[in-house]
């Protein structure tokens, strides 16, 4: 319960507030942490008496010659769940340090309690992560699997909606603060499961049955805004389909498909809304790159024309809105469109040609996104 590492951390943190000599002693009377490094490992008879009696022990100057390893001061038992787990001592004239000592005792007990529940929370998170990984892969549930779910208070009767939340760069602070994210998400029934999924993703197993899609989108946007504002990262969300518990793996695969279809313009995508994207994901990467190269290579060195083409599709081929967004005259836009046609041999005003250009830009954005991830 009271490890050497934790004891040293307590001495370090408490030492910032109290300019006194401090020690932490285990229940066997061994000093395991001290503001005086040379005392670590020494036997402390006063602390041993404190632990055995479960009450503070005051050591005055006249007592020092009769007790091994002690200095004048006060020793306080450290209690956790009603049991003595160690002793904290403060050196000095007892009457002067008594107020400090009682506060020090309470602070130490609070830090031990926080450490315990933090470790317990981390242990539970690892157990749930391991369980969910097995859950996705299990085709049949064994008695042991069902028992693990019971011990973790996971309801295997609930349908689940897998949601993948991804950010654009590695940030360990996000994983360390998963408790904050769960709090923002809100889960009054305590049945939402959120685990780490790779180096820059969360997997959320959503269970609420009555939530409408519009309200779910609103809630996802709130979570997205919180993460982006707090950690300065860009977030994308892929939402799978609601599945029976035994088919969780299929739901997660759907969420991955939806995540692949996200973009800067469409950061939240539901798999059920995929149309063209569903087909494009089946195309080999080499084929995509070859297609993109054949159509866009002449434009890759023409940043102005490439930006104009992207804006045209962003504005749904509205010439007026495209010109306004680019802050150019409509005649300048006509000129650029003519140059795009000359370079690519494709006319953006023609539906078949426009589709080819749109597809090539889609593959370019996908390629760029993957390259950026590799660099990070």
C-alpha positions in Angstrom: 0.0 0.0 0.0 2.7 2.5 1.0 5.5 1.8 -1.5 8.9 3.5 -1.3 8.2 5.4 -4.5 4.9 6.8 -3.2 6.6 7.7 0.1 9.3 9.6 -1.7 6.7 11.4 -3.8 4.9 12.4 -0.6 8.0 13.7 1.0 8.8 15.7 -2.1 5.3 17.2 -2.5 4.8 17.9 1.2 8.3 19.3 1.5 7.3 22.2 -0.7 4.9 23.3 2.0 6.7 22.5 5.2 10.3 23.6 5.6 10.9 20.8 8.2 12.8 17.6 8.3 10.3 14.8 7.4 10.4 11.0 7.4 8.1 8.2 6.3 8.5 4.9 8.0 7.0 1.5 7.2 5.1 -0.6 9.8 8.4 -2.5 10.6 10.1 0.7 11.7 12.3 1.2 8.6 12.7 4.7 7.2 11.7 4.4 3.5 11.7 8.1 2.6 13.2 11.2 4.2 14.1 14.8 3.5 17.6 13.7 4.8 18.8 11.1 2.3 21.2 9.7 4.9 18.4 8.4 7.1 16.8 6.2 4.5 17.0 2.6 5.5 17.6 3.4 9.2 15.6 1.8 12.0 13.3 4.2 13.9 12.0 2.8 17.2 9.7 5.7 17.9 7.9 5.2 14.6 7.6 1.4 15.3 5.9 2.2 18.6 3.6 4.7 16.8 2.6 2.0 14.3 2.0 -0.6 17.0 -0.1 1.7 19.2 -1.9 3.4 16.3 -1.5 6.8 18.0 0.9 9.7 17.8 4.2 9.4 19.6 5.9 12.6 21.0 9.6 12.4 21.3 11.3 15.0 23.4 15.0 15.7 23.7 15.2 13.8 26.9 13.8 10.7 25.1 16.4 10.6 22.3 19.1 8.7 24.2 16.6 5.9 25.0 15.1 5.2 21.6 17.0 3.9 18.6 17.3 6.2 15.4 15.1 9.0 16.7 15.2 12.8 16.8 13.0 15.1 18.8 9.7 15.5 17.1 6.3 13.8 16.6 5.4 10.7 14.8 1.9 10.2 13.4 0.3 7.0 12.3 -0.8 7.0 8.6 -4.2 5.3 8.4 -5.9 3.9 5.3 -9.2 2.1 5.5 -8.9 1.9 9.2 -5.5 0.3 9.3 -2.0 1.7 10.0 0.0 1.5 6.8 3.0 3.6 7.9 4.2 6.5 10.0 5.1 10.1 9.1 7.4 12.0 11.4 8.3 15.6 11.7 11.5 16.8 13.5 11.4 19.8 15.9 10.2 21.0 19.3 6.9 19.1 19.8 4.9 22.1 21.0 5.9 24.2 18.0 5.4 21.5 15.3 2.2 19.9 16.7 -0.2 22.1 14.4 2.0 21.3 11.4 2.1 17.6 12.2 -1.7 17.0 12.4 -2.1 18.8 9.0 0.8 16.8 7.6 -0.9 13.5 8.8 -4.2 14.4 7.0 -2.4 15.5 3.8 -0.4 12.2 3.7 -3.5 10.1 4.2 -5.3 12.0 1.5 -2.4 11.5 -1.0 -2.3 7.8 -0.2 -6.0 7.5 -0.8 -5.8 9.4 -4.1 -2.9 7.2 -5.2 -4.8 4.0 -4.3 -7.9 5.0 -6.2 -5.8 6.2 -9.2 -4.1 2.9 -9.4 -7.3 1.0 -9.0 -8.9 3.1 -11.8 -5.9 2.4 -14.0 -6.1 -1.3 -13.2 -9.8 -1.4 -14.1 -9.1 0.5 -17.3 -6.5 -2.0 -18.4 -8.8 -4.9 -17.5 -11.7 -3.4 -19.5 -9.4 -2.7 -22.4 -8.2 -6.3 -22.4 -11.8 -7.6 -22.1 -13.1 -5.4 -25.0 -10.2 -6.7 -27.3 -11.2 -10.3 -26.5 -14.9 -9.4 -26.9 -14.3 -8.1 -30.5 -12.5 -11.3 -31.4 -14.7 -13.8 -29.6 -17.1 -15.8 -31.8 -18.5 -17.8 -28.9 -18.7 -16.7 -25.3 -17.2 -19.0 -22.8 -18.3 -19.2 -19.1 -15.0 -17.6 -18.2 -15.7 -14.7 -20.6 -19.2 -14.1 -19.1 -17.8 -14.2 -15.6 -15.2 -11.6 -16.5 -18.0 -9.3 -17.8 -19.8 -9.8 -14.5 -16.8 -8.9 -12.4 -16.3 -5.8 -14.5 -20.0 -4.9 -14.3 -20.3 -5.0 -18.1 -23.8 -5.7 -19.4 -23.6 -8.2 -22.3 -27.2 -7.9 -23.1 -27.0 -4.3 -24.4 -26.7 -3.4 -28.1 -23.7 -1.3 -28.8 -22.9 1.5 -31.2 -19.1 1.5 -31.7 -17.6 5.0 -32.2 -13.9 5.7 -33.0 -12.5 9.0 -32.0 -9.2 9.9 -33.6 -6.9 13.0 -33.3 -4.2 14.1 -35.7 -1.1 13.8 -33.5 0.2 11.7 -30.6 -0.8 13.2 -27.3 -0.3 11.1 -24.2 -2.0 13.7 -22.1 -5.3 12.8 -23.7 -5.0 9.1 -22.5 -3.9 10.3 -19.0 -7.1 12.5 -18.9 -9.6 9.9 -20.1 -11.5 10.5 -16.9 -12.1 14.1 -17.9 -13.3 13.0 -21.3 -15.7 10.5 -19.8 -17.0 13.2 -17.5 -17.7 15.5 -20.5 -19.4 12.6 -22.4 -21.7 11.9 -19.4 -22.8 8.3 -18.6 -25.4 8.3 -15.8 -26.1 4.6 -16.2 -22.3 3.7 -16.0 -22.5 1.4 -19.1 -20.5 3.4 -21.7 -17.1 1.8 -22.3 -14.2 3.9 -23.5 -10.8 2.4 -24.1 -7.5 3.4 -25.8 -7.4 2.1 -29.4 -3.9 2.5 -30.8 -1.6 5.5 -30.4 -4.1 8.2 -31.2 -7.6 6.8 -30.9 -10.4 6.0 -28.4 -13.0 3.4 -29.0 -16.3 4.3 -27.4 -18.9 1.6 -27.1 -22.1 3.6 -26.9 -25.2 1.9 -25.5 -28.0 4.5 -25.1 -31.0 3.1 -26.8 -33.3 6.2 -27.1 -30.9 8.8 -28.4 -31.8 10.3 -31.8 -29.1 10.7 -34.4 -29.3 14.5 -34.2 -28.7 14.6 -30.5 -25.9 12.1 -30.8 -24.2 14.3 -33.4 -24.6 17.3 -31.1 -23.0 15.3 -28.2 -20.2 14.1 -30.4 -19.5 17.7 -31.5 -19.4 18.8 -27.9 -16.8 16.1 -27.1 -14.9 17.0 -30.2 -14.8 20.7 -29.3 -13.7 19.9 -25.7 -10.7 17.7 -26.9 -9.6 20.2 -29.6 -9.8 23.1 -27.2 -8.1 21.4 -24.3 -5.3 19.6 -26.1 -5.0 21.6 -29.4 -5.5 18.7 -31.7 -7.8 18.1 -34.6 -10.4 15.4 -34.0 -12.3 13.1 -36.4 -15.1 10.7 -35.5 -16.2 7.5 -37.2 -19.6 6.1 -36.1 -20.4 2.4 -36.8 -23.8 0.7 -36.7 -25.7 -0.5 -33.6 -25.0 -4.2 -33.3 -26.0 -7.1 -31.1 -23.3 -7.8 -28.4 -22.1 -11.0 -30.1 -21.4 -9.0 -33.3 -19.4 -6.2 -31.7 -16.4 -6.9 -34.1 -18.6 -6.1 -37.1 -19.7 -2.8 -35.5 -16.1 -1.8 -34.9 -15.2 -2.6 -38.5 -18.0 -0.3 -39.6 -16.7 2.5 -37.4 -13.3 2.1 -39.0 -14.8 2.4 -42.4 -16.6 5.6 -41.3 -13.4 7.0 -39.8 -11.6 6.5 -43.1 -14.2 8.5 -44.9 -13.8 11.6 -42.6 -12.1 14.7 -43.8 -11.5 18.3 -42.7 -14.8 19.3 -44.2 -16.7 16.3 -42.7 -15.0 15.4 -39.4 -17.9 13.2 -38.2 -19.2 10.4 -40.4 -21.7 7.6 -39.8 -21.1 4.4 -41.7 -24.8 4.2 -42.5 -24.4 7.4 -44.6 -21.5 6.1 -46.7 -22.3 5.8 -50.4 -19.4 6.5 -52.8 -16.9 6.2 -49.9 -18.0 2.6 -49.3 -16.9 1.7 -52.8 -13.7 3.7 -52.8 -12.4 1.9 -49.7 -12.3 -1.3 -51.7 -9.9 0.2 -54.3 -6.3 -0.7 -53.9 -4.0 2.1 -52.7 -1.7 1.6 -55.7 -4.7 2.0 -58.1 -5.7 5.2 -56.3 -2.3 6.7 -56.6 -2.0 5.8 -60.3 -5.5 7.4 -60.9 -4.6 10.5 -59.0 -1.2 10.8 -60.8 -2.8 10.5 -64.3 -5.3 13.3 -63.6 -3.6 15.7 -61.2 0.1 15.5 -61.9 -0.1 18.6 -64.3 -1.7 20.6 -61.5 0.5 19.6 -58.6 2.9 22.3 -59.3 0.1 24.9 -59.9 -0.9 25.7 -56.3 -3.3 28.5 -57.4 -5.2 26.2 -59.8 -5.3 23.3 -57.4 -6.7 25.6 -54.7 -9.3 26.9 -57.1 -10.4 23.4 -58.1 -10.7 22.3 -54.4 -12.8 25.4 -53.7 -15.1 24.8 -56.6 -16.0 21.4 -55.2 -16.2 22.8 -51.6 -18.7 25.3 -52.9 -20.6 22.6 -54.9 -19.5 24.1 -58.3 -21.1 27.5 -57.5 -19.0 29.9 -59.5 -20.3 33.0 -57.6 -19.6 31.5 -54.2 -16.2 30.2 -55.3 -15.1 33.6 -56.6 -16.3 35.2 -53.3 -14.4 32.7 -51.1 -11.2 33.1 -53.2 -11.7 36.9 -53.2 -11.3 37.0 -57.0 -13.3 38.5 -59.9 -15.6 36.0 -61.7 -13.6 36.6 -64.9 -10.4 35.5 -63.1 -12.3 32.3 -62.1 -13.3 31.6 -65.7 -9.6 32.1 -66.7 -8.4 29.6 -64.1 -11.1 27.1 -65.1 -9.8 27.3 -68.6 -6.3 26.7 -67.5 -7.4 23.7 -65.4 -9.0 22.3 -68.6 -5.8 22.9 -70.6 -3.7 21.1 -68.0 -6.0 18.1 -67.3 -7.9 17.8 -70.6 -11.1 17.7 -68.4 -13.9 20.3 -68.3 -15.2 20.9 -64.7 -18.6 22.0 -66.3 -19.0 18.5 -67.7 -20.5 16.0 -65.1 -18.3 13.0 -66.1 -15.2 15.2 -66.2 -16.1 16.9 -62.9 -16.6 13.5 -61.3 -13.1 12.4 -62.4 -11.5 15.5 -61.0 -13.5 15.2 -57.7 -12.3 11.6 -57.4 -8.7 12.5 -58.0 -8.9 15.2 -55.4 -10.4 12.8 -52.9 -7.5 10.4 -53.4 -5.0 13.2 -53.1 -6.5 14.3 -49.8 -6.5 10.7 -48.6 -2.8 10.3 -49.6 -1.9 13.6 -47.9 -3.6 12.6 -44.7 -1.8 9.2 -44.6 1.6 10.9 -45.3 1.1 13.4 -42.5 0.3 10.5 -40.1 3.5 8.7 -41.0 5.6 11.8 -40.4 4.1 12.2 -36.9 
